[in-house]
């Protein structure tokens, strides 16, 4: 699996991190590793490049558009 840090300027608190954790958990082939609201970032693992796109879409759907850090 590939591990990557994603940043979203919309992350502001632990509730944001919990929402993203839930969204990532709904993407097959992906898992949430950690989150840091101060850095406005999460670390995720995924199995394929297309899974990363699904992760980003899931985060955006929850209001957290993300870019690779």
N, C-alpha and C positions, 0 to 999 in steps of 0.2 A: 504494500500500500504506500501511496505517496502522502506525505504530511506537508501541510501548507498553512501559513498564517494569512488570514484575510482581515482586512480593515474595513470598518464602516463608520463614517462620521456620525451616524445616528445612535451608536452605542453610548449609553450614558450611565448605566447602573447594572446591578446584579439581575434585576428583572429582565433587562434586555438580553443578558447572557442566557438566562433560563429560557426565554422565548426562542432564541437562536438554537440552543441545545435541542429543544423539542422539534424545531423545524428540520435540523440536520438529521435527527433520529428518524425522520420520516422518509429520508432519501436512501433507497437501497444501494449498498456498496459504499456507504459513507458513515463516519462516526465522528462525534464531537470529542476533542481532546481536552481543551481548556479555553478559558475566556478571561480577558482582562479589560474591565470597563475603563480604567484610567488610560490604557493604550488604545482604546476603541478597537480592540482586535480579538479574534478567536483563532484557535488552531484546530484544524480538522484533518482527518485522514480520508482518503478516497481511493477506489480501486482503478478507475479509468479516467481519462481526460473528459469524457462526456458526463461523468458523474460530477465533476467539478462544476460544470455548467448547470447541472440540476441543483447542486448545492447553492450556487449563487442565485438561481431563480427562486428557490425556497426561501432564502434569506430576504430577497427583495420583496417577495409576496408578504412577508411579515413586517416590512417597513425598514429593512436593514440592507440596502444595496451595498455590495462588497466588491473590493478590488484586492488583488494579491498584494501582500505587503512586501 
